[in-house]
Amino acid sequence: MNTPINVTLTGSDSPVSGIAKRVNYPGFADAYEFLSIDETLHLIIVRNNNGKWTRAAGTDPYFSGWVAELAEQVSV
């Protein structure tokens, strides 16, 4: 299901709002892509074989906590 999900991540100065959607990412069954509304932040997370969410790609720099925040918001 590729229904867009409204997501807000914790930024250094203010919240970062954007849209996340399920995507196909080679080698992983679960993957989500996040793009901020202003398109300055792009993040792709994947669930590895151990069930842990990790960052697969995206813009730098990024906060490592965003992986957990995004996973929590899309895994409802």
BAKOL-344389 format. One record per residue: z, x, y of N, C-alpha, C in turn; residue number from 1; residue in one letter. Coordinates in Angstrom, 3 decimals, decimal comma. Example, Ala and Ser with C-alpha at 12.3 -4.5 7.8 and 13.67 -1.06 7.14 Angstrom:
<nodes>
[node [7,800 13,190 -5,690] [7,800 12,300 -4,500] [7,800 13,200 -3,300] 1 'A']
[node [7,080 12,850 -2,250] [7,140 13,670 -1,060] [7,870 12,900 0,030] 2 'S']
</nodes>
This chain:
<nodes>
[node [0,000 0,849 -1,173] [0,000 0,000 0,000] [0,000 0,892 1,233] 1 'M']
[node [-0,963 0,712 2,124] [-1,077 1,515 3,336] [-0,642 0,777 4,585] 2 'N']
[node [0,275 -0,154 4,443] [0,769 -0,885 5,597] [1,532 0,068 6,506] 3 'T']
[node [1,164 0,173 7,780] [1,875 1,058 8,702] [3,334 0,638 8,859] 4 'P']
[node [4,191 1,642 8,978] [5,622 1,414 9,142] [6,040 2,042 10,459] 5 'I']
[node [6,714 1,279 11,316] [7,241 1,834 12,560] [8,426 2,728 12,226] 6 'N']
[node [8,391 3,946 12,731] [9,417 4,941 12,429] [9,873 5,594 13,726] 7 'V']
[node [11,176 5,887 13,807] [11,718 6,643 14,931] [12,509 7,818 14,374] 8 'T']
[node [12,139 9,011 14,800] [12,828 10,227 14,382] [13,665 10,753 15,544] 9 'L']
[node [14,706 11,501 15,243] [15,585 12,058 16,264] [14,940 13,288 16,871] 10 'T']
[node [14,672 13,226 18,176] [14,090 14,363 18,872] [15,154 15,176 19,580] 11 'G']
[node [14,796 16,313 20,128] [15,770 17,154 20,825] [16,200 16,540 22,153] 12 'S']
[node [15,284 15,877 22,838] [15,595 15,262 24,124] [15,674 13,743 24,047] 13 'D']
[node [14,853 13,165 23,204] [14,801 11,708 23,077] [14,194 11,359 21,723] 14 'S']
[node [14,345 10,097 21,309] [13,759 9,688 20,027] [12,236 9,850 20,035] 15 'P']
[node [11,681 10,106 18,845] [10,234 10,258 18,683] [9,744 9,073 17,857] 16 'V']
[node [9,011 8,175 18,492] [8,512 6,974 17,822] [7,098 7,200 17,324] 17 'S']
[node [6,787 6,550 16,203] [5,448 6,674 15,661] [5,231 5,745 14,491] 18 'G']
[node [4,163 5,989 13,786] [3,751 5,166 12,652] [3,660 6,056 11,412] 19 'I']
[node [4,189 5,548 10,313] [4,067 6,243 9,032] [3,270 5,357 8,086] 20 'A']
[node [2,534 5,994 7,192] [1,811 5,242 6,172] [1,708 6,080 4,913] 21 'K']
[node [1,605 5,403 3,803] [1,442 6,075 2,515] [0,045 6,682 2,478] 22 'R']
[node [-0,044 7,912 1,977] [-1,326 8,609 1,872] [-1,446 9,252 0,498] 23 'V']
[node [-2,658 9,610 0,138] [-2,898 10,388 -1,072] [-2,793 11,853 -0,697] 24 'N']
[node [-1,984 12,590 -1,456] [-1,850 14,024 -1,233] [-1,985 14,693 -2,587] 25 'Y']
[node [-2,948 15,587 -2,743] [-3,249 16,176 -4,049] [-2,015 16,748 -4,761] 26 'P']
[node [-1,830 16,307 -6,000] [-0,753 16,827 -6,819] [0,564 16,086 -6,712] 27 'G']
[node [0,630 15,060 -5,862] [1,875 14,323 -5,666] [1,617 12,820 -5,737] 28 'F']
[node [2,522 12,111 -6,408] [2,379 10,661 -6,541] [2,817 9,942 -5,272] 29 'A']
[node [3,845 10,481 -4,601] [4,370 9,847 -3,385] [4,171 10,766 -2,198] 30 'D']
[node [3,515 10,258 -1,160] [3,312 11,023 0,064] [3,205 10,055 1,242] 31 'A']
[node [3,767 10,469 2,370] [3,692 9,679 3,597] [3,291 10,575 4,748] 32 'Y']
[node [2,520 9,999 5,656] [2,088 10,700 6,857] [2,684 10,001 8,070] 33 'E']
[node [3,257 10,783 8,982] [3,818 10,264 10,228] [3,022 10,848 11,381] 34 'F']
[node [2,679 9,997 12,348] [2,028 10,435 13,573] [2,738 9,768 14,737] 35 'L']
[node [3,252 10,580 15,666] [3,951 10,018 16,812] [2,978 9,261 17,704] 36 'S']
[node [3,514 8,348 18,472] [2,685 7,509 19,345] [1,881 8,360 20,316] 37 'I']
[node [2,509 9,425 20,842] [1,778 10,286 21,783] [0,950 11,363 21,067] 38 'D']
[node [0,933 11,326 19,743] [0,148 12,217 18,886] [0,526 13,693 19,012] 39 'E']
[node [1,755 13,980 19,456] [2,196 15,371 19,543] [2,902 15,824 18,274] 40 'T']
[node [3,325 14,879 17,442] [4,013 15,232 16,202] [3,299 14,602 15,013] 41 'L']
[node [2,966 15,437 14,053] [2,302 15,007 12,826] [3,106 15,605 11,682] 42 'H']
[node [3,434 14,777 10,681] [4,254 15,247 9,571] [3,810 14,560 8,291] 43 'L']
[node [3,620 15,333 7,234] [3,335 14,777 5,912] [4,454 15,218 4,986] 44 'I']
[node [5,075 14,241 4,325] [6,119 14,549 3,354] [5,673 14,089 1,970] 45 'I']
[node [6,130 14,806 0,955] [5,799 14,465 -0,427] [7,076 14,509 -1,262] 46 'V']
[node [7,079 13,710 -2,328] [8,205 13,748 -3,253] [7,814 14,678 -4,402] 47 'R']
[node [8,611 15,738 -4,609] [8,269 16,712 -5,641] [8,677 16,209 -7,029] 48 'N']
[node [8,434 17,024 -8,051] [8,717 16,620 -9,434] [10,195 16,367 -9,695] 49 'N']
[node [11,071 16,911 -8,851] [12,505 16,695 -8,987] [12,986 15,480 -8,200] 50 'N']
[node [12,062 14,769 -7,557] [12,415 13,587 -6,779] [12,882 13,883 -5,370] 51 'G']
[node [12,791 15,139 -4,945] [13,222 15,526 -3,607] [12,045 15,486 -2,631] 52 'K']
[node [12,284 14,912 -1,455] [11,257 14,867 -0,419] [11,188 16,216 0,289] 53 'W']
[node [9,979 16,711 0,500] [9,768 17,974 1,195] [8,593 17,838 2,156] 54 'T']
[node [8,543 18,745 3,120] [7,445 18,766 4,081] [6,246 19,445 3,427] 55 'R']
[node [5,098 18,810 3,481] [3,878 19,380 2,910] [2,960 19,942 3,994] 56 'A']
[node [2,977 19,330 5,171] [2,096 19,766 6,263] [2,569 19,130 7,560] 57 'A']
[node [1,997 19,588 8,651] [2,301 18,985 9,939] [2,354 20,005 11,056] 58 'G']
[node [2,713 19,512 12,220] [2,777 20,351 13,408] [4,047 21,203 13,388] 59 'T']
[node [3,995 22,311 14,089] [5,151 23,183 14,278] [5,427 23,263 15,759] 60 'D']
[node [6,635 23,429 16,176] [7,841 23,416 15,360] [8,205 21,989 14,967] 61 'P']
[node [9,114 21,895 14,016] [9,611 20,603 13,592] [11,072 20,766 13,178] 62 'Y']
[node [11,810 19,669 13,176] [13,207 19,687 12,726] [13,232 19,396 11,232] 63 'F']
[node [13,935 20,191 10,478] [14,004 19,978 9,027] [14,619 18,617 8,692] 64 'S']
[node [15,463 18,100 9,549] [16,081 16,796 9,339] [15,089 15,647 9,378] 65 'G']
[node [13,915 15,879 9,946] [12,913 14,821 10,019] [12,428 14,400 8,643] 66 'W']
[node [12,415 15,313 7,706] [11,962 14,979 6,351] [12,867 13,891 5,779] 67 'V']
[node [14,167 14,087 5,856] [15,127 13,105 5,331] [15,061 11,792 6,117] 68 'A']
[node [14,953 11,887 7,442] [14,866 10,679 8,260] [13,639 9,861 7,919] 69 'E']
[node [12,499 10,526 7,790] [11,263 9,823 7,471] [11,337 9,220 6,077] 70 'L']
[node [11,818 9,994 5,114] [11,936 9,484 3,735] [12,832 8,258 3,669] 71 'A']
[node [13,919 8,283 4,404] [14,847 7,146 4,409] [14,183 5,898 4,997] 72 'E']
[node [13,393 6,072 6,023] [12,786 4,912 6,691] [11,588 4,329 5,938] 73 'Q']
[node [10,906 5,144 5,159] [9,740 4,624 4,425] [10,105 4,166 3,016] 74 'V']
[node [11,253 4,579 2,525] [11,678 4,237 1,166] [12,573 3,012 1,148] 75 'S']
[node [12,101 1,947 1,726] [12,886 0,696 1,744] [12,406 -0,271 0,706] 76 'V']
</nodes>
